[in-house]
Amino acid sequence: MSTQEQSAAPTTQTQSPDVVVVGAGTAGCYAAATIARAGYDVVILERKTEDEAGHIACGDALKGADAFPEAIPKSKLEPAFTNTGVDHGRFEIPQEDTVLEIPIPGELAVIDRWEYGRRIIEGAESVGVDFHYDTVVNDVTQADDGRVTGVEAIRKGEPRTYEAAVVIDAAGSLSVLQDHVDFSESTFDTNVNYSHFCSAYREIVHVDEPVEWDDALVFKPTERAAGYLWYFPRTDTEINAGLGFQMTEEPMKLVDDLKRDLENRPEFAGAEVEDKLGAALPTRRPYDSAVHPGYMAVGDAAGHVNPTTGGGIAGAAYAGKYAAEAAIKGLETGDVGEKTLWEYNERVMDHFGARYAALDVYNILSTAIDVDDLMGLLAAMPGEKLAEALYSGSTSIGPKLAAESLYNSRGHWGTIWNFFQTKRRADDLLELYEAYPHHPAALEHWQERRDDLMEQVYETTGADPKY
Ligand SMILES: Cc1cc2nc3c(=O)[nH]c(=O)nc-3n(C[C@H](O)[C@H](O)[C@H](O)COP(=O)(O)OP(=O)(O)OC[C@H]3O[C@@H](n4cnc5c(N)ncnc54)[C@H](O)[C@@H]3O)c2cc1C
């Protein structure tokens, strides 16, 4: 019998890689692969078992895979793309007895999410990332000056300590790590609460007959404005069916509501459910700063999700890359302070963060607007303009289209006026985010200007303050 087995209290094992990444999801795998490719020693800690890792609740719609970071090559992921023939959204509006077909710009695929999850793990492993499964991180260690120095974890009942120059928090929505870090020495965004999240649930459903809409992402509002159902075809007989609601709303019975909708759709008669999963996802603006000395949060852990569509895979991949490159700079210079890592914040805002913050304004509007009015308005809007609004964070309508839309939408003019006023506010916000500060000392002044704009958003929309 070994000495370890004889002792009553388990001894803590300590490991000291250059970087510790918590979470083997998209953000974690892309971050770790980028760091390993630069020749540094990096470990991913994942609470799930090796078999279960990569099994993550998702709608399975992957947008923007054409321009994913190269740390894990796209060719590695492609076998998980089960449907690449999807090119538009199909918005069912029962209140108006209307179906809107709206083109979706850019490359789009519906994927087998678990297979994709395994493939990004394989991709990271193949460039030298070390994976420690069954490892639940439950604390963060900090030096006297506040710098994060590592994490504490439990692996199969045994305590583990990891010391590292940089910790990357890729632990997803509502990351527990942030509850344990004292952020008083940095500008890390702690203005986060449950109302900024959406609770979502999905089933993988098999049908006997091919569905007619296998080239579309199908969306349908739930009975309340802040919720929607989706049907995303992985193939023409395998459908990801799910729904979600904003946590500010009265909780929905997700499983029952989905079941009811499935029962009312003839194409799902006799369907079989293969897999069920639910989770929370952030539907908010990105964190103002996701950087603290020795520590960065990425992906869902930093609100990097398009708040109007719930799409977070692409943002997570890029955030992972940008955080990793900031970490590499820190390792090279021996300085992992807030100023050195700050470039990560700037790159996120520049690439997608500013756009997501502007889109959040429409989310805020949707909490204040009457659902029937909103659906009536959607039914009247030209589809390609809605698509623009949904993905670019801004849209402009020429005089002819404006006149047509106005004619079609008579009865909803109050909402339209409200919508256009809101768009102005969103444009102002986008402009301010495009001037995101270059160093932490300037953040407070920038936040004051942003908060003034947010006041105007609440005034225009009549919504309760979200932040
Ligand atoms: C129901 C649903 C549907 C969605 N649909 C889509 C969609 O169709 N398209 C899209 O682009 N996005 C979608 N999203 C959002 C998308 O799934 C996320 O934005 C994306 O997965 C974020 O990746 P991530 O790496 O940040 O976090 P995650 O993928 O959540 O990975 C976090 C990892 O950290 C691990 N972990 C957590 N805590 C600990 C801990 N304490 N110790 C160790 N490990 C830990 C978890 O087990 C997990 O493996 C959806 C989300 C939900 C919930």
Ligand as a Chemical Component Dictionary entry (heavy atoms), coordinates in Angstrom:
data_LIG
# 
_chem_comp.id                   LIG 
_chem_comp.type                 NON-POLYMER 
_chem_comp.pdbx_formal_charge   0 
_chem_comp.three_letter_code    LIG 
# 
loop_
_chem_comp_atom.comp_id 
_chem_comp_atom.atom_id 
_chem_comp_atom.alt_atom_id 
_chem_comp_atom.type_symbol 
_chem_comp_atom.charge 
_chem_comp_atom.model_Cartn_x 
_chem_comp_atom.model_Cartn_y 
_chem_comp_atom.model_Cartn_z 
_chem_comp_atom.pdbx_ordinal 
LIG C1  C1  C 0 -30.299 26.045 -24.912 1  
LIG C2  C2  C 0 -29.231 26.871 -25.569 2  
LIG C3  C3  C 0 -29.254 27.050 -26.946 3  
LIG C4  C4  C 0 -28.224 27.756 -27.580 4  
LIG N1  N1  N 0 -28.224 27.829 -28.948 5  
LIG C5  C5  C 0 -27.152 28.366 -29.593 6  
LIG C6  C6  C 0 -27.056 28.294 -31.022 7  
LIG O1  O1  O 0 -27.910 27.728 -31.705 8  
LIG N2  N2  N 0 -25.969 28.855 -31.610 9  
LIG C7  C7  C 0 -24.972 29.457 -30.885 10 
LIG O2  O2  O 0 -24.003 29.966 -31.487 11 
LIG N3  N3  N 0 -25.047 29.534 -29.532 12 
LIG C8  C8  C 0 -26.097 28.988 -28.871 13 
LIG N4  N4  N 0 -26.157 29.010 -27.499 14 
LIG C9  C9  C 0 -25.080 29.677 -26.758 15 
LIG C10 C10 C 0 -23.806 28.839 -26.804 16 
LIG O3  O3  O 0 -24.078 27.505 -26.468 17 
LIG C11 C11 C 0 -22.781 29.440 -25.842 18 
LIG O4  O4  O 0 -22.673 30.811 -26.082 19 
LIG C12 C12 C 0 -21.406 28.793 -26.013 20 
LIG O5  O5  O 0 -21.466 27.420 -25.787 21 
LIG C13 C13 C 0 -20.427 29.439 -25.052 22 
LIG O6  O6  O 0 -19.238 28.734 -25.004 23 
LIG P1  P1  P 0 -18.309 28.810 -23.721 24 
LIG O7  O7  O 0 -17.081 28.056 -24.085 25 
LIG O8  O8  O 0 -18.184 30.201 -23.265 26 
LIG O9  O9  O 0 -19.102 28.063 -22.564 27 
LIG P2  P2  P 0 -19.649 26.563 -22.497 28 
LIG O10 O10 O 0 -19.795 25.982 -23.841 29 
LIG O11 O11 O 0 -20.828 26.587 -21.605 30 
LIG O12 O12 O 0 -18.471 25.759 -21.761 31 
LIG C14 C14 C 0 -18.191 25.923 -20.383 32 
LIG C15 C15 C 0 -17.494 24.660 -19.877 33 
LIG O13 O13 O 0 -17.023 24.911 -18.556 34 
LIG C16 C16 C 0 -17.270 23.788 -17.745 35 
LIG N5  N5  N 0 -17.339 24.258 -16.348 36 
LIG C17 C17 C 0 -18.254 25.098 -15.813 37 
LIG N6  N6  N 0 -17.991 25.337 -14.514 38 
LIG C18 C18 C 0 -16.860 24.626 -14.214 39 
LIG C19 C19 C 0 -16.099 24.462 -13.022 40 
LIG N7  N7  N 0 -16.428 25.080 -11.886 41 
LIG N8  N8  N 0 -15.004 23.650 -13.068 42 
LIG C20 C20 C 0 -14.647 23.023 -14.214 43 
LIG N9  N9  N 0 -15.354 23.140 -15.370 44 
LIG C21 C21 C 0 -16.442 23.939 -15.379 45 
LIG C22 C22 C 0 -18.585 23.249 -18.280 46 
LIG O14 O14 O 0 -18.794 21.889 -17.934 47 
LIG C23 C23 C 0 -18.406 23.461 -19.789 48 
LIG O15 O15 O 0 -17.800 22.350 -20.405 49 
LIG C24 C24 C 0 -27.186 28.346 -26.812 50 
LIG C25 C25 C 0 -27.185 28.198 -25.416 51 
LIG C26 C26 C 0 -28.185 27.465 -24.788 52 
LIG C27 C27 C 0 -28.154 27.309 -23.296 53 
# 
loop_
_chem_comp_bond.comp_id 
_chem_comp_bond.atom_id_1 
_chem_comp_bond.atom_id_2 
_chem_comp_bond.value_order 
_chem_comp_bond.pdbx_ordinal 
LIG C1  C2  SING 1  
LIG C2  C3  SING 2  
LIG C2  C26 DOUB 3  
LIG C3  C4  DOUB 4  
LIG C4  N1  SING 5  
LIG C4  C24 SING 6  
LIG N1  C5  DOUB 7  
LIG C5  C6  SING 8  
LIG C5  C8  SING 9  
LIG C6  O1  DOUB 10 
LIG C6  N2  SING 11 
LIG N2  C7  SING 12 
LIG C7  O2  DOUB 13 
LIG C7  N3  SING 14 
LIG N3  C8  DOUB 15 
LIG C8  N4  SING 16 
LIG N4  C9  SING 17 
LIG N4  C24 SING 18 
LIG C9  C10 SING 19 
LIG C10 O3  SING 20 
LIG C10 C11 SING 21 
LIG C11 O4  SING 22 
LIG C11 C12 SING 23 
LIG C12 O5  SING 24 
LIG C12 C13 SING 25 
LIG C13 O6  SING 26 
LIG O6  P1  SING 27 
LIG P1  O7  DOUB 28 
LIG P1  O8  SING 29 
LIG P1  O9  SING 30 
LIG O9  P2  SING 31 
LIG P2  O10 DOUB 32 
LIG P2  O11 SING 33 
LIG P2  O12 SING 34 
LIG O12 C14 SING 35 
LIG C14 C15 SING 36 
LIG C15 O13 SING 37 
LIG C15 C23 SING 38 
LIG O13 C16 SING 39 
LIG C16 N5  SING 40 
LIG C16 C22 SING 41 
LIG N5  C17 SING 42 
LIG N5  C21 SING 43 
LIG C17 N6  DOUB 44 
LIG N6  C18 SING 45 
LIG C18 C19 SING 46 
LIG C18 C21 DOUB 47 
LIG C19 N7  SING 48 
LIG C19 N8  DOUB 49 
LIG N8  C20 SING 50 
LIG C20 N9  DOUB 51 
LIG N9  C21 SING 52 
LIG C22 O14 SING 53 
LIG C22 C23 SING 54 
LIG C23 O15 SING 55 
LIG C24 C25 DOUB 56 
LIG C25 C26 SING 57 
LIG C26 C27 SING 58 
# 
